[in-house]
């Protein structure tokens, strides 16, 4: 087997420059174009709900109010907040179910077909929402809320899981966390464009036009997924090497990754490892604190500073643009530099593989990671991961904690906004705390055995989705309640408090001690570990 520029470092040799047509770049571009389609109606739908709620309010009052600011009422602001929160609640709830559907699609047909399905069904949902916006009023609200159930079959949660799974398979292990960040950065750049153009088109051509454009964008994204995205054979996914339960157990299989694991230390002592569990709990609280922040800023800016769709479009566009540039260009360098700082100049990079030294070279087939199922004529197979795991990956966890600290402080600052430019400043500062999501994915893929990588990513995405489901309900209710009394800014303090609580929980999460081995067998007996499935967690404490 020959090694090209896409293969990992072997024997200290340097790689040639990356091609623009590598599997990673094609997946990153897929995330970019799909995110444009998904974000195109995020600003207009907020304003559409406000208009439909306004129409419904005056129809119930039995009066016609034709003056320009007729929708500028606390009752309408509160009703709009409730409807938007319900929309986010149903969307995220369906997104949780969508994760299981997408996970099944990945294992059944592979990431390529799963990506086609995850972009095709949102196109159908968008076509239905076009009808809803045209009807307006209470009927339009009901139809839009109902269309969210199409998200069970295809939606944002599912397509992100598909792309993260594919990236985890094709990316070099040492750069996996950085590529996760670049993927999210591409998503943010696409979101930035979608926010900007969606708001502008809504202002210029009417609130319905962005929905028309979004439908055609989803059609283009579906075509791209079917023709350009790399093919990965589902039989060669990294989690196919371990035994899998049947029936209901197969559906909820990824949740097993979050359970405390049996760990054998270097001295032979068998203990429990709670690092993944505390990681999941901390990430849950982190998303609970930060997940509602972009929508909260828009709602607050609309109610307090009378932002129009184009104003919110500029705000969210700048926010997403800075976040995307940070994740694509700054985040990978920060991770690499931070790992060198943690582990020293002579330490090995983080690799999700068994450590190899002079005394323990891989000699059996099960010691190697499974080959990646990329089409051989396009992407040669990567050699087995045989680089020893290092201590530097502990920086990923360190970065995750401090990014939430900064996020909480900036969110609290927003409560002091008294002018519209203060809101723009908050939108500029918040992206500088980005990176918690890709860092958490990098941490969990290092804490878990490589044969559980797909399940680990699905479990972390599930935790994030459940947290989004919770934050939409919790903070949507809090914002609505504070809006009723004219103190909506207090919601920002609640966000910041939860972010700091997330940091406290993450302080309890630790990598397994260096040289320890983790049991991943399904039917393990007390005191016995399945040797051929040991996943060495050679990481040092930070």
N, C-alpha and C positions, 0 to 999 in steps of 0.2 A: 504494500500500500504506500503510495506516494503521499508526501506532505506538501500542501500548498500554503499560500499566505494566510489561509483561514485556520490553519491548525495551531494548537497551543505551542508554547515554547517547549522545545525538546533539546536537552543537552546544552542549554544556554544559548542556542542559536537565535538570532534575531529574525523577526518576520519581515517580509516585504510589505509595502503599503497595502492597506485594505482596498479591495475593489468596492465600487459603489453598488454592485449587484450581489453582495454577500447576503446570506439568509437574514442576518441581523438587520441590515439596512432595509431590506424589503419589508420586514416585519415592523420596523420603526415607521416606515412611510405608511404602512397600513393603519397603524395607530393614528397617524397624523390626519389622513383623509376621513377616517371614520369619526374622529372626534369633531371635525368640522361639521359633519352632518348632525351629530348628536347635540352640539351646542348652538346650532343655528337658531333654534326656537326657544332657548332658555330665557333670553331677555324678552322677546315678544310674548311668550306665554304668561309671564308675570303681568304684563300690561293688559293682555287679553283677559285674564282673570279679573283684573281691576275693572275693566270696561263691562264685562258680563255681570260682575257683582253689582256694579253701579246701575246697570239696566234692571237687574232683578230688584234692587232696593227701591227704585222709584216706581216700578210696576206694582210692588206690594203696597207702596204708599198711595198709589192712585193719583199721582201728580206727575206733571212733565216739568223737568228743570232743564232749561236750555242754556243757562249761563256757563261760562267756560270752566269754572272750577267746581262744577256741580258734584264731581266725584271726590272732592277734598273734604271728606267727613270722617270722623273717628269710627263711625259704625261701618263705613265701607272699607277703611283701612283694616279694621279688625276682621271683617268678613273675608277680605282678600287674603290676609295672613292665614286665616283658618283654612281657606280653600287651597292655598299654596302648600301649607303644611300637610293637608290631607293628600294632595298630589304627591308630595315627596314621600309620605308614609306608604301609599299604595305602590308607588314606583319602586321603593326600596324593598318592600315586602315581596313583591313579584320578582325583584332582582335576586333576593335570597333563594327563591325557588328556581330562578333561572340559573343560578350557579350549579345546582345539582343536575339540571337538564344539560347545561353546557359541559359539565364534567363527564356525563354519560356520553354525550356526542363526541367528545375528544377521544375517549377510550374505545368507542365503537367505530368511528369513521376517521379519526385523526383530526388534528387542529385545522387543516385546510377546509374540510367540509363543514366543521363546526363554525368556522369564521363566516362561511357563506350563509349559514342559517342564522347566525347571530346578527347579520346585517340585513337579511331579507325580511324578517318579521318586523323590525322597526320601520321599514318602508311601508308595510301594511298599516302599522299603527299611525304613521304620519298621514297617510291618505285618509284615514278616518277622522283625524283631528282637523283636517281641512274642512270637512263637512261641519264639525262642531263649531269652529270659529265663524263659519258663514251663518249658522243659525243664531248664535249668540244667546244671551240671557241664561235662564236656568237650564234650558235644554242643552245649550252648548257646554255648560259646566258639567252636567251629568255625563254627557258623551265623552268629554275629555277624561274625566275621572275613570270612566269604564274602560277606555282604551289602554289603560296602564296594565291590564291583565294580559294583554298580548305580550308584555315584557317577560312573561314566564317562559315563552318559547324563544325569545331573542331580545337582547338588550345590552345595556352598557356593562352590567356586571359580568355577563357571559363573554362578551367580546374581549374584555380586559383579562379575564381568566385564560381565554384561548391564547392571546398574545403573550401573556406572562409565561404560560406553560411552554409555548414554542420558543420563546427567547431563552428560557432556562435550559432547553435542550440544545440549542445551537451555539450559545455563547460560551466562550472560554471560562472555565470555573473561576479563575482568579479575577476575572472582570465582570462576573455575573451581577454583582450588586450595582456596579456602575452602569451596566446596560439596562438593568431594571430602571435606574434613574433616567437614563436617556429615553427609554420608552415612555415613561411618564412625562418627560419633558416634551417629547413630540406630541403627546396627547394634549399637553397644556398649550403648545403653539397652535395646534388645530383649534382648540377651544378658544384661544384668543381671537383667531380669525373669525370663527363662528359667532362669538359674542359681538364683535365689531360690526360685521356685515349684517348679521341678523337684526341688530338694533337700528342700523342705518336704513335698511330696506323697509323695516317696519314703520319708521318715521316718514319715509319718502313715498312709498307705494301702498301703505295701509298695513294693518296688522295681520292680514291673511297671507300676504305675499311670502313672508319668510317660511311659512309652512309648505307652500308650493315648492320653493327652492330646496328645502330640506328633503322633500320626497325624492327629487331627482339626484341629490347628493348621495342618499342611501342606495339608490339604484347603481350609481357609479361605484360606490364602495363595495357593493356585492359583486359587481363585475370584476373589480380588481382582486378581490379575495379568490375568485374562481380562476383567474388567469395568471396573476403575478406572484401571489403569496407562495412561499416554499412548501413543498409537500413533506410531511413527516409521517412515516409509517406508524400507526397506532400500536403495532406489535412490538415496537422498539422503544416506546416511552420508558423513562427511567424507573417508573414504579411497577412495571410489568414483571420484574424479576421476583418480587415477593408474592406469597400466596395471598389470595383475595377471598373474602367471604362472599356468600351468595345471598340473593334476595335483598331484604331490607338492609342487611349489614353492608351490602355493596353500595347502597345509596348514601348511607351515612358514614362510609368508610373513612373519608378524610378527617372526621372528628376524632378518630383514634389517635391522630398525631398530637392532639392537644392534651391527651391524658398523661399523667406522670409516667415516666419511662423507667424501666429497670436498668441500673447502671452498675457495671463492674469496674472498680477502681484498679489501679496498678498493683495494689497489694492483695487483690482477690476479693476484697469486701464488696458485697452486693448491697446497693442502696437505691433510693428513688431520686430521680432528677425532675425538678419542677420548673426548670428554666423556660420551657416552651409554654407551660400553663401561665406563668406570670407574664411572659412576653405577650401572649394573647390578651390577657386581662388589661395590661398596660396599653396595648394598641387599641383595644375597645374603648377605653376611657379617652385616649388621645383623639380618636375619630369622633367620639361623642362630643368632645370639646371643640374641635376644629371643623367638623363636617358641615355644620350649619353656618359657619362664619361667612362664606361668600354670599349665600342667600340672605343672611341677616343684614349684611352691609347694604345690599340692594334694597331690601324692605325698609331699612332705617333711612337710607338716603331718599327713597321715594316719599316716605311719610314726613320726615323732618325737613328735608331740603328740596322737595318737589322735583326730584330727578325724573326726567322723561326716559323713554326706552333708549334713545341715543346716548343720554348721559350715563345710564347704567351700562350701556354697551361699551363706551369708552373706558369706564371704570374697570369692568371685568376683563376687557381686552388687555389693558395695561397690566392688570394683575396676572393674567395667564401668560402674557408675553414674557414678563420678567421671570415668572416661575419656570416657564419652559426653557428660556436661555440659561437660567441657573442650573437646572437639572441636566441639560445637555452638555454644557461646557464647563461648569464649575464643580458640580457634584462629583463626577467621576474623579477629578483631580483631588478634591478634598478627601475622598475615601482612600485613594492611593497614598496621598501624603500622610493622612492620619494613621493608616496601617503601618507605614514605615516609622512614624513617630512612636507608636505603641510597641512595636516589636524590635526596633533597632535596624540598622542598615544591613545586617547580615542575616536577618530572619527570613524564613520562607513566606511567600504570599499565602493567603487563605485559599484553601482548595477543599472542596467537598469530596475527599477521597481518603482511602486508607493511607496512613503514613508509611513511607517506604524508606528504609535505610539499608545499611550493609547486611543487617541480620534478618531483615524481613522483606525480601523482594517478592513481588507477586509471582506465584508459581502455579496457581490454579485458575480456571476460567472464572469462577465466582469471585475472585479477588478484583476483577476488572469491572468497571462500569459498563452497562450495555451499550452497544454501538448506536449511534444516532441514525434514525431512518430517513435521512435526507437523500433525495435522488442522486445516485452516484455520478451521473453524467453532469450534474450541476454543482454539487457540493461533495467533495470527497469526505469519507468518514474520518472523524477525529480519532486520534489514538487514545488509548485508555488513560485515565487520570492517575498519574503515578507520582505526582509531586507531593511532598509531605505537607501536611496542614500546619500552618503557623499561628502565631499569637495575634497577628495584626488585625484579624477580623473582629476582635473584641472592640475595636474602634467603632464598628458599625453600631453596636449597642450604645456606646458612649455618645455617638452622634445622634442617635434616636432620642435619647433622653434630653439632650440640650436643645435640640430643635423644637421640642415641645415646650421647654421653658421659654424660649424666645417667642414662640407662637402665642403663648399665654400672655406675655407682657405686652406684645403689640396689640392683641385683641382688647386687653384692658384699656390701652391708650385710646382706642376708638370711642370709648364712652365719653371722652372729654371733647369730642368734636363739636365745635360751635359754628363752623363755616364749611362750605361745600368743599373747599380745597383740603380741609382736614381729612375728609373721606378719601380723596384721591391719594393723600399721603399714606393713609393706612393701607390702601390698595397697593401702594408701591412697596411698603415695608413688609407686609405679610409674606410675599414670596421668598424673602430672604431666610425664612424659617422652613423652607420646603425641604423635602428629602426624607421625612419620617416614613412615608409609605414604602418607597423602594428600599430604605434601610431596614425596615422590618421584614421585608421579603428576603433581603440578603441574610439577615440574622437567622431566620427560621430555616432557610435552606442549608445553613452551616450547622445549626443545632441538630437537625434531623439527618438520618442516613440518606445517602444519595438515591437509594431505591424508593424513598418516600418523597422525593422532591415534588412531584406533581400533586400528591395529596397534601403536602405541606403548603404549597401555594394556594390550593383550593381552600384549605382550612383558613389561611390568613385572609384571603379574599372574603370568605364567609363571615369571619369576625368583623371585618371592616363594613360589610353590607348590613349585618345586624346592628352595628353601631350607628350606621347612617339611618337605619329604620328607627332606632331609638332617639337619635338626635332630632330628627324631623318631628317626631311626636312630642318630645319633651320640650325642646327649645322653641318649637312652633307654638306650643301652648303658653310657654313663659312669655314669649314676645307678644302674643295676642293679649295676654292678661296685662302686661305692662303698657301696651298701646292703649288699652281702655282707660287707663288712668293718666296717660300722657307722659309716661316715664319709660319709654322703650329702650333707652340707653342702658338701663340696669341689666339688660340681657347680656351685654358684653362682659360685665363683671362675673356673671355666672359661668360664661364660657371660660374665662381665665382661671377661675377656681377649679374647674374640672380638669383643665390642662395640667395644672400643678399636681393634682391628685394622680393623674396618669404617670407623671414623672416619679412620684413616690412608689407606685406599684412596680414600675420598670426597674427601680433600684434593687428589687428582690430577684430579678431575672439574672441568671448567670449561665455561662457556657459550662459544659461538663469539664472536669479537671483534665489536664493533659494526660494522655495515655490511657484514658478510660474507654470502655466499649459499651455500646448501647444495644439492648436486645430489642428486636423488632418482630420477633416471631409471634404468631397469632395464639398459639396454645402452649405457652411456656410453662414449665413446671418450676416449682420453688427451688431456687438455687441453681437452676440450669439455664444456660444461655446458648442460643443457637449460633454456633461458631461461624458458619458460613454467611450469616447475615449480620455479623457485628459491624457497626459503623463507628469508626473511631472518631472521637470528638476532640482532636488534639488542639485545643484552644486554651490559652492562658487567661486567667482572671485579669480584668483591668483594674 
